Amino acid sequence: MIYPDLELEIPETLGRVHFVGIGGSGMSGIARMMHEAGVPVTGSDRSANYSTEALEGLGIPVAIGHDAANVGDADTLVVTGALWQDNPEYRLALERGLPVLHRSHALAWLARGRRLVSVAGAHGKTTSTGMIVTGLLGLGADPSFVNGGVIESLGTSSGAGADELFVIEADESDKSFLIYDTAVALITNVDPEHLDFYGSRENFMAAFVDFARAARELVVISADDPGALEVLDALRRDGGGSAPAIRTFGEAADADVRLVDVDDSGPVRFAALIAGRRYEAQLEVFGRHNAVNAVGALAVLTGLGYGPDAALAAIAGFGGTKRRFEFHAEVGGVRVYDDYAHHPTEVAALLDSARAVVGEGRLIAIHQPHLYSRTSLFHREFAKALEAGADHTVVLAVDGAREDPVEGITGELVSNDFADASRVAYIDDWQRAADYLARIARPGDVMVTMSCGTVYRIIPQVVEALRGRFEGR
């Protein structure tokens, strides 16, 4: 893995830019914006996906497979943090002495001189960013933005606007959120993650405190999350001076933007209380967690000076982001969804909100553990969340992504932690898993794949197996 140099001086001009790992959700958005700004862009990735195809449709050359020849006559290399150190394109750039920018540096270059709204947190970043962008557009603003996922209503994860505002999803996994010159910070929660990088919970918490302190204008932060409250206490101990203004949001009685009366039996309805006044809303998306995300976005928009009624109405137009409980198919009355959930807290929230969609059927989770380090740390918590929230679970093999395999760390760690072994199956072969899922399926069931890894690629196999079961294909 390649970590960002927080002290790196970013060049004023980049010349021709080559992106290694261009198909990632964040990388593809940055590449698109550079291309639209007139920067010559090329890229490569280990496999094609909808992002690489969309970039090629814009005229950006994308090579599939990594090879030193892909670098061509590039002046600057932009790399994803998940890149291996022995990547031939990365090694050639080092040999040539080319500037090598982590994707966060490239994003900071795009946002230079703008009024930056940075959204950070262990969970809810992509949705919250999408809500803020949707809200600003609905209010008549024209912000630039780079999100970690495609905003459904816009069909893109990034866009260049004419206003001074620039909204980004800021990644805390490797401290890269400290690179940005943030004006307004939204912290959705501070649930310790990425401890393989940080080494300890204390280091993780300290990074969030630094991120919040660096905001020039405003920090919007959860009033409910225990980790966020620790950060809030640190900010309040700072006192006045150059400390940013603070607004809190959530269900806590003392939240500045308070969430009340949540009805998540369908598309979520709720009310927000601000300075004693009540504002009603109904979203297009499901789940109590999305009501929490919405009041966080509302706190940002009202902090930017927009009226609560208009801001909440604009946020209500948010229709979701790709890989966030995204519907894919229905076969024989069985509906198949996909979600990015890859942490126990996210899995629990997803399964809770999915219950509103299931009705009388069963909820079947298809869980792909992501990273050996995360599986080792949280296999018990994953099992607890899956057993509590789903009627049945299929656990797949670990997607190691950037990590080397670790002996003894497999998806079976998760399945073995279920109290009721009859409610889980560990199947490390995707075709056998798809066949098993089709065999146990009943009309009315909802199946949902979950991981930030490659699990969405099993969906065609599951759909085909369901067609064989219910349609005789």
Secondary structure, 3 states (H helix, E strand, C coil): CCCCCCCCCCCCCCCCEEEECCCCHHHHHHHHHHHHCCCCEEEEECCCCHHHHHHHHCCCCEEECCCHHHHCCCCEEEECCCCCCCCHHHHHHHHHCCCEEEHHHHHHHHCCCCEEEEEECCCCHHHHHHHHHHHHHHCCCCCEEEEEEEECCCCEEEECCCCCEEEEECCCCCCHHHCCCEEEEEECCCCCCCHHHHCCHHHHHHHHHHHHHHCCCEEEEECCCHHHHHHHHHHHHHCCCCCCEEEEEECCCCCCEEEEEEECCCEEEEEEEECCEEEEEEEEEECHHHHHHHHHHHHHHHHCCCCHHHHHHHHCCCCCECCCCEEEEEECCEEEEEECCCCHHHHHHHHHHHHHHHCCCCEEEEECCECHHHHHHHHHHHHHHHHHHCCEEEECCCECCCCCCCCCCCCHHHHHCCCCHHHEEECCCHHHHHHHHHHHCCCCCEEEEECCCCHHHHHHHHHHHHHHHHCCC
